[in-house]
Amino acid sequence: MNGKAVALPDDLPDFVQESDFKSIDWDKKAVEFGDRGIIGNSNKSGVIGVGMPSLNTQKWMWHIWGIEEGRDNQLTIVGYHKDSNTIHPLLLNGWNIGLSGSVNGADAHAPSNVKIPKSGDWAVLLYTNGSYFDTLIYDITE
């Protein structure tokens, strides 16, 4: 963070805390791993579709490792824009999406439509069933 307080949106889920944004490691950039073009944190979380980032609506498929199938079935996705110090929903339909079963070696996945509101460095904070899970760092350009 750049020292300014983060304004939490009114509709942000209650379990997301301001302290979650203070612990972002901006040097831990997402990387491509595996043979499916997944970009993220190896064997933790990643996305197919983020490899061609833009400000237009896109299809992304989220992949999650290390969760119990059938138990962790809700994924919350919170976008934090570094330069503007602002928080945004990245999914077209809000903060949450349901997780489906295993695919591409991941324990769970979720297809989605996303819209990135502005270019720059983004931290994408992921929560499963209301608990912090991982942070993905992406550089999104037009």
N, C-alpha and C positions, 0 to 999 in steps of 0.2 A: 504494500500500500504506500501511498505517497504522503502519508502523515495526516491527511484530512479524514474526518469521520465518514463512514459509509452510511448513506441513507438507505434504510431497508424499505422496500416497497410495501405498501399496506397489505397487498394480497400474497406476499411471500409466506410460505409455510412457516409455522411457529418454530419448528425445530432448527431452522437455519439461523445461525447466530452471527453477530458482527465479528466475533473472534475467529470464525472460520475464514474470513477474508484476510485477517492479519497474518495468518500462518502460510499464505501462498508463497511457494518457492518458484519465482518467475524464471529461474535458470533451468528448471527441470522441464524442458520442452518435450512435447509429445514426439515420438519417433515411430517410424514404420517398422512393424515386426510381422513375422509369419509370412505365409505365401498368399494371403488374400487381400493385401493392401490395407490392412488395419493400421491406423495411426493412433497411438496412445501410449500407455504405460504397460510394457510387456507383461502379459499374463495377469493383468489386474483389470484394466478397462481400455477400451479403444473404439474407434469409429471407422466404418467404411463410408466414404463419401466426403470426408473432410479434406482429402488430398487435392481437391480442386475448389478451395474455399472461395466464396464470393458473397456479396451482399444480397444476392437474389435468393428466393426460396429454393431450398435444396432437399434432397432425400439423404438422410444419414441413417445408418444402421449401427446402433449401439451394441457393444459386446462387453459382457461382465464375466469375470472369473472369480472363483473363491466364494461363491454364495451357494446356499442350499436350494436346490430346485424345489419349487412348490412353497418354500417358506418366504424367500425374498422375491416378492413379485411386483413391487412398486418402485419405479425409478423416478427420482426427482432431479431435474436438470436446471442448474442455476448458472447464468452467465454473468461474469464480472469483467467489465471493460477497464483496463488498467489506466489509460490516460484520463478518462473522464471520471473515474472513481464511481461508476454507476453499475447497478445490478439490473439485469434484464431476464425475462423468460426467453429462451431460445426456441422452444417448441411453439408451433403455430397455435396450439390449443391450450396453453397454460404451462404449468410447472411440472406436471407429472405424466408418466406414461407407464402402461403395464408391461412387464417383462414376460417373454415367452421362453420356451425351453432352449436347450443347447443347440448351437450351430457354429460352424467354423472353429471348433475346438473350445469355444467359450461355454460357460455353464448356463448363460442366459443371454437373450438378445431382445432388441426392440427396434423395429423400423419406425422412422418418424419423418416428419417434415419440419425443417428448421428455417428460421429467418434471423440472420445476424444483422442487428440494426446499424452498426458502423464498423469501419475498418480499424485494425490495430491489434494489440496483444489482448487476448482473452484468457481468463481462467474459467474453466467449466467445472463447477463443483457438482459432484454426483452423490446422491443419497439413496440408500436402499431402505425401504420401509421406515423412513424417518430418521435413519442414522447416517452420519457422514461415512462415505465410502472411499472416494478418491477425487483428485483434481487433475484435469487435463489442461495443458497450456498450449494454445494455438495462436498463430499469427494469421489473422484473417485480412485479406486484401480484396479489393474490388475485382 
